[in-house]
Amino acid sequence: MTDSKSNFSGRMLLRLVILGLVVLVALAANLKFINELYFTHQLTAAGSVINGGILVVFLLGLIKVISCLVRYMREESALDRLVTRLQSGEENPLKGVNAKSIIARRYATLSALSGQYAKINHSALAATLLASESTRVSFARYVSNILILTGVFGTIVSLSIALAGASNLLDDVQSSGNMGLIIHGMSTALSTTLTAILCYLFYGYFFIKLGDAQSHLLGKIEEATSVYLLPRFSHDSESLLHQVTGLVSGLREAAIGMNQIQREFADAGISLNQSIDEFASNTRQATAHIYELKQLLREGFRLPKSGE
């Protein structure tokens, strides 16, 4: 069952680190532009507050994504370890497997159900696990849903500032500060929208990959349950029917083997009888030759015959 995608979550983490470093290098290369866009000639703190809020939401969601990927990476490692031990026929397949891992808890659940001779509903177990894991990424999903809206919120606030400046400008045409406020509002709208879009592009990709990692892990767990655990613990009528079918097939093969052995024994008996007949014939010939030799020796040495 172990395949080339067994370390899916680990590869996603590596991809996140590499892409994050690329983004940091790009930001460092454009530090002057970033300073002019976000910090220079800011008349209010609205831009800094909104952009800071966007970055905080982005970082909190990213931390959640990273923590989930790390957890799934450990779960994949535990699953591969258990499957390897099951394939090698180890007496205790849970040895070296984290007892809190998903596959260890699934193994314990199936073992408990088997000990009680209860029917194992694989579909119910899979649905329960999917529901449990969906709640673990709810915060990351929430961040993905609202991240782009934070940019819209920043745009609305910035346009409100610009409209306030325009209203004041109409009241006092001679005031140049109101024109600066309008420009500041438009600049803040641009910066908040740009921040939200860039954060959403980066975060959205890895949120999707988090979903892929979750689906990949749950799929492997259900595959391992179907291939290795259910045949080990299931006692329902269907599984018993499959076991009886296997036993009948094994008995048929054993009967064929016994017939073959019987034929081999019959051939061996025939060969043994032939060998015995040949041995008896050779023995009679040897006896006759010995008698002739004795006669020749007696005549050659002029020995008396037996009984004289």
Secondary structure as GFF3:
##gff-version 3
##sequence-region A 1 308
A	DSSP	alpha_helix	8	29	.	.	.	ID=ss1
A	DSSP	alpha_helix	31	38	.	.	.	ID=ss2
A	DSSP	alpha_helix	46	87	.	.	.	ID=ss3
A	DSSP	alpha_helix	102	115	.	.	.	ID=ss4
A	DSSP	alpha_helix	122	136	.	.	.	ID=ss5
A	DSSP	alpha_helix	138	171	.	.	.	ID=ss6
A	DSSP	alpha_helix	177	224	.	.	.	ID=ss7
A	DSSP	pi_helix	225	229	.	.	.	ID=ss8
A	DSSP	alpha_helix	230	233	.	.	.	ID=ss9
A	DSSP	alpha_helix	237	300	.	.	.	ID=ss10
###
